[in-house]
Every structure is written in structure tokens, then in C-alpha cells.
């Protein structure tokens, strides 16, 4: 019998909603750290040489709002199915790398260090997506838009670093 099919590993009942709130809170804290990292940096960012394919400023907020909701739901679905596993440890690592990138890039203007961070972030998202796939296809699929956006953001980070 697989550990994922064992009844004691699934989480149902009232506690699951508290756990969902916890995953949402973790995503919110990650977003809040990023939000603090960009306070007062719009003029500096707009003054940087950027590739023609850079997105407009207004796009970041809506995209990240949807992505953070999907990230939280994904983590919760994996936890609900399997409990805290190595996959969720990697999930936590990617949240940490995500939180660090914005202050590095925007707050500190450390575009090279931010590029290293975002590459590690991309690798951790790819890893957690693969690990979640073994637990819940839906949890894995919810991370695909995040992986695609971070792929784009990595290319943008590299372009801005090389142009500035």
C-alpha cells in the first residue's frame, strides 16, 4: 500500500480550512515582503534600460495576485493529500527564494545576485512541481503558470542585468 493512499495521511475535517488559511498566510507574507521591497523604487526601475518585451508596471500586481493564490492552493492540496513531506519542504524553500528576490532586485539593486536567486527559485519551482505531480496532479498544474512567469522573469532579470 502506498503512503499516499493510507487514510491517516489525508487531511479532512475542520482543521483543513485552518491549514488553507495558513498556506494563504504564507503566500501573503511572501507577497508582503516583495511589496515592501518595491516601495519607492518605481522611478529607479523605470529609469533602467529594459528590453522591448518588458511588461508594463501595472501588470505585475494582478499577475502576482493570481499566482500567489494558485501557489497557496497548490501547497494546501499537496498537504491535504500527503501531509508535510519533502515536497512541502521544497515548497517552503521556493517561497523563501521568492521573498528574497524582490528586495535583492528592487530594494538593493543587486541584479546579479537577484539573477542567482531567481535561477534557484526556478529550479525549486520545477522541483516542487515534479514532486507535487506524484501527490496531486492538480497541485502540480497550479504551479505551471508560476513556473512560466518565473521563466519570463528570469530572462527579464538577465536582460536588465546585462543592459545596466
BELCOR-V7473 format. One record per residue. N is the residue number from 1. PHI is phi in whole degrees, 0 to 359 (none if undefined). PSI is psi in whole degrees, -180 to 180 (* if undefined). NEAR is the number of other C-alpha atoms within 10 Angstrom. Layout:
BEGIN
n:phi:psi:near
N:PHI:PSI:NEAR
N:PHI:PSI:NEAR
END
This chain:
BEGIN
n:phi:psi:near
1:none:130:5
2:288:151:5
3:295:-27:10
4:286:-25:15
5:271:-8:12
6:293:130:11
7:300:-36:10
8:292:-10:11
9:270:-17:15
10:272:149:16
11:241:110:18
12:233:174:10
13:95:-174:7
14:299:-32:8
15:296:-24:10
16:295:-32:16
17:285:-33:13
18:294:-40:11
19:296:-41:16
20:300:-42:19
21:298:-36:15
22:294:-42:14
23:294:-39:22
24:296:-40:20
25:296:-41:13
26:298:-42:18
27:294:-39:24
28:296:-43:16
29:297:-42:15
30:300:-46:19
31:296:-41:20
32:295:-40:13
33:299:-43:17
34:298:-42:20
35:298:-40:14
36:293:-32:14
37:290:-19:20
38:254:-1:18
39:304:123:11
40:73:16:11
41:251:2:15
42:300:-45:11
43:296:-42:8
44:297:-45:11
45:298:-45:16
46:292:-22:11
47:277:-11:9
48:286:148:12
49:293:129:13
50:227:152:18
51:291:158:12
52:300:-25:6
53:270:10:8
54:293:139:14
55:285:158:12
56:291:151:8
57:308:-41:10
58:296:-18:8
59:284:-29:9
60:300:-47:10
61:301:-54:12
62:298:-41:9
63:297:-49:13
64:293:-33:15
65:300:-48:14
66:295:-44:12
67:298:-43:20
68:296:-37:21
69:297:-43:15
70:293:-38:21
71:297:-47:26
72:298:-47:23
73:297:-40:21
74:299:-49:25
75:299:-43:26
76:297:-43:24
77:299:-42:24
78:294:-44:26
79:298:-44:25
80:299:-36:19
81:280:-41:20
82:234:-5:23
83:78:-168:17
84:281:116:13
85:234:180:14
86:305:-37:12
87:302:-41:23
88:284:-25:19
89:293:-43:12
90:296:-38:18
91:303:-46:23
92:296:-39:17
93:299:-45:17
94:295:-35:22
95:297:-42:21
96:297:-45:16
97:296:-37:20
98:298:-46:24
99:297:-34:22
100:284:-31:19
101:301:-49:23
102:299:-48:24
103:298:-35:20
104:295:-50:20
105:287:-56:22
106:276:-51:21
107:293:-48:17
108:263:-13:14
109:64:25:16
110:267:75:15
111:295:-35:20
112:291:-46:16
113:295:-38:15
114:297:-36:24
115:295:-42:23
116:299:-45:15
117:299:-45:21
118:289:-29:26
119:293:-44:20
120:296:-38:16
121:299:-47:25
122:302:-46:23
123:298:-40:14
124:290:-36:21
125:294:-43:26
126:299:-41:20
127:294:-47:16
128:293:-33:24
129:297:-45:26
130:296:-42:16
131:293:-41:21
132:295:-32:28
133:302:-34:16
134:287:-21:13
135:261:-48:21
136:205:118:19
137:300:-41:16
138:297:-43:14
139:301:-41:26
140:293:-46:23
141:298:-33:16
142:296:-21:21
143:271:-12:24
144:299:-47:17
145:300:-36:15
146:298:-47:22
147:298:-42:19
148:295:-43:14
149:296:-42:15
150:291:-30:19
151:299:-48:16
152:298:-45:14
153:296:-34:18
154:294:-45:20
155:297:-40:17
156:294:-44:18
157:301:-47:23
158:297:-42:18
159:295:-44:17
160:295:-41:19
161:299:-45:20
162:287:-28:12
163:275:-15:11
164:239:*:9
END
